[in-house]
């Protein structure tokens, strides 16, 4: 799903919101912003579509209060030292068609970090045989069984 022998860098922004409308508009929100770096890992011949992923420059934003309708945050803060584990590298394994096979994460990482890394890996789960690469100039949608 990614170019071979190159580092690919994405700007990653995630948003989690929960709130109420009645009796008053109120929201609890969490945002994260980072750079996501991906590079092929050639050490495992049995899984040639393994990529090492790492987040860098991670910042977060938190809001609790009267709901406002803006999307995203204007102010992000550096994450605390205890949360820096989110920046530790992890491996994402895909099959030849770009379908996610699994994620390798250090077993000592806390559950919240593992869950965020699994969510990031699942965003790139693309069933490539469903795509006609010759016609990618037009938007296309499809349904894939997972």
Secondary structure in CASP SS format (residue, H / E / C, confidence):
PFRMAT SS
TARGET T0000
AUTHOR 0000-0000-0000
METHOD secondary structure of the structure
MODEL  1
X C 1.00
X C 1.00
X C 1.00
X C 1.00
X C 1.00
X C 1.00
X C 1.00
X E 1.00
X E 1.00
X E 1.00
X E 1.00
X E 1.00
X E 1.00
X E 1.00
X E 1.00
X E 1.00
X E 1.00
X E 1.00
X E 1.00
X E 1.00
X C 1.00
X C 1.00
X C 1.00
X C 1.00
X C 1.00
X E 1.00
X E 1.00
X E 1.00
X E 1.00
X E 1.00
X E 1.00
X E 1.00
X E 1.00
X E 1.00
X E 1.00
X E 1.00
X E 1.00
X E 1.00
X E 1.00
X E 1.00
X C 1.00
X C 1.00
X C 1.00
X C 1.00
X C 1.00
X C 1.00
X C 1.00
X C 1.00
X C 1.00
X E 1.00
X E 1.00
X E 1.00
X E 1.00
X E 1.00
X E 1.00
X E 1.00
X E 1.00
X E 1.00
X E 1.00
X E 1.00
X E 1.00
X E 1.00
X E 1.00
X E 1.00
X E 1.00
X E 1.00
X C 1.00
X C 1.00
X C 1.00
X C 1.00
X C 1.00
X C 1.00
X C 1.00
X C 1.00
X C 1.00
X C 1.00
X E 1.00
X E 1.00
X C 1.00
X C 1.00
X H 1.00
X H 1.00
X H 1.00
X H 1.00
X H 1.00
X H 1.00
X H 1.00
X C 1.00
X C 1.00
X E 1.00
X E 1.00
X E 1.00
X E 1.00
X E 1.00
X C 1.00
X C 1.00
X C 1.00
X C 1.00
X C 1.00
X E 1.00
X E 1.00
X E 1.00
X E 1.00
X E 1.00
X C 1.00
X C 1.00
X C 1.00
X C 1.00
X C 1.00
X C 1.00
X H 1.00
X H 1.00
X H 1.00
X H 1.00
X H 1.00
X H 1.00
X H 1.00
X H 1.00
X H 1.00
X H 1.00
X H 1.00
X H 1.00
X H 1.00
X C 1.00
X C 1.00
X C 1.00
X C 1.00
X H 1.00
X H 1.00
X H 1.00
X C 1.00
X C 1.00
X H 1.00
X H 1.00
X H 1.00
X C 1.00
X C 1.00
X C 1.00
X C 1.00
X C 1.00
X C 1.00
X C 1.00
X C 1.00
X C 1.00
X C 1.00
X C 1.00
END
